[in-house]
Amino acid sequence: MKVFQTLIATAVTSVLLSTAALAQEDRYLDPAAKKATEINESAVKSQTKINSITDQIDDKLQQFKALSKEIEGLDVYNEQLRRQIANQDQEMLDLNQSIDEVSVIERQITPLMLNMITGLSQFVELDVPFLAEERGNRILDLQNMMDRADVTSSEKFRRVMEAYQVEMDYGKTIEAYPGLKDINGQERSVEFLRIGRTSLIYQTRDGSYQGAWNKQTQQWEELDSSYKNQISKGLRIAKKQLAPDLLMVPVAITD
């Protein structure tokens, strides 16, 4: 019995010693475990911060790449603009030179146009006297136009050349037009027949009088009645009432 009690006491003692040893060990291990936990938490926080910084770096890298590409495009665009500006500068130089040349030409062409108008006026005065009022008004309009500042030199030159073209066309056309003519001291309504510049004839409405312009004497001469039918025929051809046909009419003789 005593031996049993001794064994129990020994076992209890061993348990107590083991418990004490474990308690002593826990007292040293707890701080280490706590420190390890803190280190792990700090590591997690550091890794989170590293990940955030890495994301920010990636974002900045993408922005840098985008900006680099945009700068590259701007360089190409700026180079294109520089070439365009250089071309525009050259065009401005050419334009200024052209303006200077135009000024010189304008100073030269204005006297030319004035001389052309004067020459045209003299020509009409010496020419067969057909459409005298119309042709005179055309020349008067040209003379007035030359004093106008709102008409460009190019337009003035165009109209002068147009007047010359009209006069040229008279020489290759046939025309009939109404008018008034003094016959035997009485103003009569007549029809004029112009055949180019070779013949200018008139005939009264009733066909009782007819006459032709004599270039040599610069006067109207009365024609006898033998020309009546031919003149009437010529008037109808000029009015496109008859097809073109041979006419027997007086023709001006020139030296």
C-alpha positions as CSV (number, residue, x, y, z in Angstrom):
1,M,0.0,0.0,0.0
2,K,2.8,2.3,0.9
3,V,4.6,1.5,-2.3
4,F,1.4,2.3,-4.3
5,Q,1.1,5.7,-2.6
6,T,4.8,6.3,-3.4
7,L,4.2,5.6,-7.1
8,I,1.2,7.9,-7.2
9,A,3.1,10.6,-5.5
10,T,5.9,10.2,-8.0
11,A,3.5,10.3,-10.9
12,V,1.9,13.4,-9.6
13,T,5.3,15.0,-9.1
14,S,6.2,14.1,-12.6
15,V,3.0,15.6,-14.0
16,L,3.5,18.7,-11.9
17,L,7.1,19.0,-13.2
18,S,6.0,18.5,-16.8
19,T,3.3,21.1,-16.4
20,A,5.7,23.5,-14.9
21,A,8.1,22.9,-17.7
22,L,5.4,23.4,-20.3
23,A,4.3,26.6,-18.6
24,Q,7.9,27.8,-18.6
25,E,8.3,26.9,-22.3
26,D,5.0,28.7,-23.2
27,R,6.3,31.8,-21.4
28,Y,9.2,31.9,-23.8
29,L,7.3,30.8,-27.0
30,D,4.4,33.3,-26.7
31,P,6.4,36.4,-27.4
32,A,8.2,34.7,-30.3
33,A,4.9,33.6,-31.8
34,K,3.5,37.1,-31.3
35,K,6.5,38.6,-33.0
36,A,6.2,36.2,-35.9
37,T,2.5,37.2,-36.3
38,E,3.5,40.9,-36.3
39,I,6.2,40.2,-38.9
40,N,3.7,38.3,-41.1
41,E,1.2,41.2,-40.8
42,S,3.9,43.7,-41.6
43,A,5.0,41.6,-44.6
44,V,1.4,41.5,-45.9
45,K,1.2,45.2,-45.6
46,S,4.5,45.7,-47.3
47,Q,3.5,43.3,-50.1
48,T,0.2,45.2,-50.5
49,K,2.2,48.5,-50.7
50,I,4.6,47.0,-53.2
51,N,1.7,45.8,-55.3
52,S,0.2,49.3,-55.2
53,I,3.5,50.9,-56.2
54,T,3.9,48.3,-59.0
55,D,0.4,49.1,-60.3
56,Q,1.3,52.8,-60.2
57,I,4.5,52.2,-62.1
58,D,2.6,50.2,-64.7
59,D,0.1,53.0,-65.1
60,K,2.9,55.6,-65.4
61,L,4.7,53.4,-68.0
62,Q,1.5,53.1,-70.1
63,Q,1.0,56.9,-69.8
64,F,4.7,57.4,-70.9
65,K,4.2,55.1,-73.9
66,A,1.0,56.9,-74.9
67,L,2.7,60.3,-74.5
68,S,5.7,59.1,-76.5
69,K,3.5,58.0,-79.3
70,E,1.6,61.3,-79.2
71,I,4.8,63.3,-79.3
72,E,6.0,61.2,-82.2
73,G,2.8,62.0,-84.1
74,L,3.1,65.7,-83.2
75,D,6.7,65.7,-84.5
76,V,5.4,64.3,-87.9
77,Y,2.6,66.9,-87.9
78,N,4.9,69.8,-87.0
79,E,7.3,68.8,-89.8
80,Q,4.3,68.8,-92.2
81,L,3.3,72.2,-91.0
82,R,6.9,73.5,-91.5
83,R,6.8,72.3,-95.1
84,Q,3.4,73.9,-95.6
85,I,4.6,77.2,-94.1
86,A,7.7,77.2,-96.3
87,N,5.5,76.6,-99.4
88,Q,3.2,79.4,-98.3
89,D,6.2,81.8,-97.8
90,Q,7.3,80.9,-101.3
91,E,3.8,81.5,-102.7
92,M,3.7,84.9,-100.9
93,L,7.0,85.8,-102.6
94,D,5.7,84.7,-105.9
95,L,2.4,86.5,-105.4
96,N,4.2,89.8,-104.4
97,Q,6.3,89.5,-107.5
98,S,3.2,88.9,-109.6
99,I,1.5,91.9,-108.1
100,D,4.6,94.0,-108.9
101,E,4.5,92.7,-112.5
102,V,0.7,93.3,-112.8
103,S,1.3,96.9,-111.6
104,V,3.8,97.4,-114.4
105,I,1.5,95.7,-117.0
106,E,-1.4,97.8,-115.8
107,R,0.5,101.0,-116.3
108,Q,1.4,99.9,-119.8
109,I,-2.0,98.5,-120.8
110,T,-4.1,101.5,-119.8
111,P,-2.5,103.8,-122.4
112,L,-2.9,100.9,-124.9
113,M,-6.6,100.6,-124.3
114,L,-7.1,104.4,-124.6
115,N,-5.3,104.3,-127.9
116,M,-7.4,101.3,-129.0
117,I,-10.6,103.2,-128.2
118,T,-9.4,106.3,-130.0
119,G,-8.5,104.2,-133.0
120,L,-11.9,102.4,-132.9
121,S,-13.7,105.8,-132.8
122,Q,-11.8,107.1,-135.8
123,F,-12.5,103.8,-137.7
124,V,-16.2,104.1,-137.1
125,E,-16.2,107.7,-138.3
126,L,-14.5,106.8,-141.5
127,D,-16.5,103.5,-142.0
128,V,-19.8,102.9,-143.8
129,P,-22.4,104.8,-141.6
130,F,-24.5,101.8,-140.5
131,L,-25.9,101.6,-137.0
132,A,-24.3,104.9,-136.3
133,E,-26.1,105.5,-132.9
134,E,-25.4,102.0,-131.6
135,R,-21.8,102.0,-132.5
136,G,-21.3,105.5,-131.2
137,N,-22.9,104.6,-127.9
138,R,-20.6,101.6,-127.6
139,I,-17.5,103.8,-128.0
140,L,-18.9,106.3,-125.5
141,D,-19.5,103.6,-123.0
142,L,-15.9,102.4,-123.4
143,Q,-14.6,105.9,-122.9
144,N,-16.7,106.4,-119.7
145,M,-15.6,103.0,-118.5
146,M,-11.9,103.9,-118.5
147,D,-12.5,106.5,-115.9
148,R,-14.3,104.1,-113.5
149,A,-12.4,102.8,-110.5
150,D,-14.8,100.0,-109.8
151,V,-14.0,98.2,-113.1
152,T,-10.8,96.1,-113.1
153,S,-8.2,96.5,-115.8
154,S,-8.9,93.0,-117.0
155,E,-12.6,93.7,-117.4
156,K,-11.8,96.9,-119.3
157,F,-9.5,95.1,-121.6
158,R,-12.1,92.4,-122.2
159,R,-14.8,94.9,-123.1
160,V,-12.4,96.8,-125.5
161,M,-11.6,93.5,-127.2
162,E,-15.2,92.6,-127.4
163,A,-16.0,95.9,-129.1
164,Y,-13.3,95.2,-131.7
165,Q,-14.7,91.7,-132.2
166,V,-18.2,93.2,-132.9
167,E,-16.7,95.5,-135.5
168,M,-14.9,92.6,-137.1
169,D,-18.1,90.6,-137.2
170,Y,-19.9,93.3,-139.1
171,G,-17.6,92.7,-142.1
172,K,-18.9,89.1,-142.6
173,T,-22.6,89.3,-141.8
174,I,-25.8,90.5,-143.5
175,E,-28.3,92.6,-141.6
176,A,-31.5,94.4,-142.0
177,Y,-32.7,97.1,-139.5
178,P,-35.2,99.9,-139.5
179,G,-34.4,103.6,-139.3
180,L,-35.2,107.1,-140.5
181,K,-33.8,108.8,-143.6
182,D,-34.1,112.3,-145.0
183,I,-35.4,111.9,-148.6
184,N,-36.0,115.0,-150.6
185,G,-36.2,117.1,-147.5
186,Q,-38.7,114.8,-145.8
187,E,-37.8,112.3,-143.0
188,R,-39.0,108.9,-144.1
189,S,-39.2,105.5,-142.4
190,V,-36.9,103.1,-144.2
191,E,-35.2,99.7,-143.9
192,F,-31.5,99.5,-144.2
193,L,-29.7,96.5,-145.7
194,R,-26.1,96.0,-144.8
195,I,-24.1,93.4,-146.6
196,G,-20.8,93.2,-144.8
197,R,-19.0,96.5,-145.3
198,T,-19.3,96.2,-149.1
199,S,-22.8,97.6,-149.4
200,L,-25.2,99.7,-147.4
201,I,-28.6,100.3,-149.0
202,Y,-32.0,101.7,-147.9
203,Q,-35.5,101.3,-149.1
204,T,-38.7,103.0,-148.1
205,R,-41.5,100.9,-146.6
206,D,-43.5,101.3,-149.8
207,G,-40.5,100.6,-152.0
208,S,-40.9,103.9,-153.9
209,Y,-37.3,105.1,-153.0
210,Q,-34.1,103.3,-152.6
211,G,-30.5,104.4,-152.3
212,A,-26.9,103.3,-151.5
213,W,-23.9,104.8,-149.7
214,N,-21.1,105.8,-151.9
215,K,-17.7,105.3,-150.1
216,Q,-15.8,107.5,-152.6
217,T,-18.1,110.6,-152.3
218,Q,-19.1,109.8,-148.7
219,Q,-22.7,110.5,-149.6
220,W,-26.0,108.7,-150.2
221,E,-27.0,108.2,-153.8
222,E,-30.5,107.5,-155.0
223,L,-31.0,104.2,-157.0
224,D,-33.4,103.7,-159.8
225,S,-36.4,101.3,-159.5
226,S,-34.5,98.5,-161.2
227,Y,-32.9,97.6,-157.9
228,K,-36.2,97.5,-156.0
229,N,-36.8,93.8,-156.3
230,Q,-33.2,92.8,-155.5
231,I,-33.2,95.1,-152.4
232,S,-36.5,93.7,-151.2
233,K,-35.1,90.2,-151.7
234,G,-31.9,91.1,-149.8
235,L,-34.0,92.5,-146.9
236,R,-36.0,89.2,-146.7
237,I,-32.8,87.2,-146.8
238,A,-31.3,89.3,-144.0
239,K,-34.4,88.7,-141.9
240,K,-34.1,85.0,-142.6
241,Q,-37.4,85.0,-144.5
242,L,-35.6,83.6,-147.6
243,A,-32.7,81.3,-148.1
244,P,-29.4,82.9,-149.0
245,D,-29.2,83.6,-152.8
246,L,-27.4,85.7,-155.3
247,L,-28.2,89.4,-155.1
248,M,-27.6,92.1,-157.7
249,V,-27.0,95.2,-155.7
250,P,-24.6,98.2,-155.8
251,V,-21.2,97.5,-154.3
252,A,-18.9,100.1,-152.9
253,I,-15.8,100.6,-155.1
254,T,-12.5,101.1,-153.2
255,D,-9.2,102.3,-154.5
